[in-house]
Amino acid sequence: MSRRSPYPLELRERAVRMVAEVRPNYDTEFAAIKAVVAKLGIGSAESVRKWVRQAQVEAGTRLGTTTEESAELKRLRRENAELKRANEILKAAAGFFAAELDRPHRYS
């Protein structure tokens, strides 16, 4: 999960399992989600829907970015930004030193 959830991991996992278990008893998945939300006292059906979707992605039954892939992308983007900053510093330093070499020097 990208943001911190006010719900503990165990509750989220339990809600996902319960949705899978009670799904055959309802016409739609969202009806099953609403039933689980009511049973567990969770504030939002949308939260549980997202948990279910992410669990499906993690299991490979739905297309999407896994939690591990998201963490790797975030790390790579941060590393890329750091390398770009370092590259800009090196370019500026190279320009400075090149200008120093082009100036005529007075020797006393």
C-alpha positions in Angstrom: 0.0 0.0 0.0 1.4 3.3 -0.9 -0.1 5.4 1.9 -0.3 4.5 5.5 -3.7 3.0 6.3 -5.4 3.6 9.6 -6.3 -0.1 9.5 -3.8 -2.8 10.7 -2.5 -5.2 8.0 -4.2 -8.1 9.7 -7.6 -6.5 9.4 -7.0 -5.7 5.7 -5.9 -9.2 5.0 -8.9 -10.6 6.9 -11.3 -8.3 4.9 -9.8 -9.5 1.6 -10.2 -13.2 2.7 -13.8 -12.6 3.8 -14.7 -11.0 0.5 -13.4 -14.0 -1.3 -15.3 -16.3 1.0 -18.7 -14.6 0.8 -18.5 -13.6 -2.8 -20.5 -16.6 -4.1 -23.4 -15.5 -1.8 -23.9 -12.2 -3.5 -24.8 -11.0 -7.0 -21.8 -8.7 -7.3 -18.4 -8.4 -5.8 -19.2 -4.9 -4.5 -22.3 -6.3 -2.7 -19.9 -8.8 -1.0 -17.5 -6.0 -0.2 -20.3 -3.9 1.4 -21.4 -6.9 3.5 -17.8 -7.4 4.8 -17.5 -3.6 5.5 -20.6 -3.8 7.6 -19.4 -6.9 9.5 -16.0 -5.6 10.3 -17.0 -2.0 10.9 -14.7 -0.5 8.3 -15.5 3.1 7.3 -15.3 2.8 3.6 -16.3 0.1 1.0 -13.9 1.8 -1.4 -11.0 1.0 0.9 -11.9 -2.6 0.9 -12.4 -2.6 -2.8 -8.9 -1.3 -3.3 -7.4 -3.9 -0.9 -9.2 -6.6 -2.9 -7.9 -5.2 -6.2 -4.3 -5.0 -4.9 -4.5 -8.5 -3.5 -5.7 -9.7 -7.0 -2.7 -7.9 -8.6 -0.3 -9.5 -6.0 -1.8 -12.9 -6.7 -1.4 -12.4 -10.5 -5.1 -12.7 -11.3 -5.4 -9.0 -12.3 -3.1 -6.8 -14.3 -1.4 -4.0 -12.4 1.7 -3.0 -10.5 2.6 -5.1 -7.5 3.7 -3.5 -4.2 7.2 -4.7 -4.8 7.3 -3.2 -8.3 5.9 0.1 -7.0 8.7 0.2 -4.4 11.3 -0.6 -7.0 10.0 2.2 -9.4 10.0 4.7 -6.5 13.6 3.8 -5.7 14.7 4.0 -9.3 13.0 7.4 -9.8 14.7 8.7 -6.7 18.0 7.4 -7.8 17.5 8.9 -11.3 16.7 12.3 -9.9 19.8 12.2 -7.7 21.9 11.2 -10.7 20.4 14.1 -12.8 21.3 16.5 -10.0 24.9 15.2 -9.8 25.2 15.4 -13.6 24.1 19.1 -13.5 26.7 19.9 -10.9 29.4 18.2 -12.9 28.3 20.1 -16.1 28.5 23.4 -14.2 31.9 22.5 -12.8 33.2 21.5 -16.2 32.0 24.8 -17.6 33.7 26.7 -14.8 37.0 25.0 -15.3 36.9 25.3 -19.1 36.4 29.0 -18.7 39.3 29.2 -16.4 41.5 27.4 -19.0 40.5 29.8 -21.7 41.4 33.0 -19.8 44.8 34.4 -20.4 47.0 34.1 -17.3 49.4 36.7 -16.1 52.6 35.4 -14.6 54.5 37.6 -12.3 
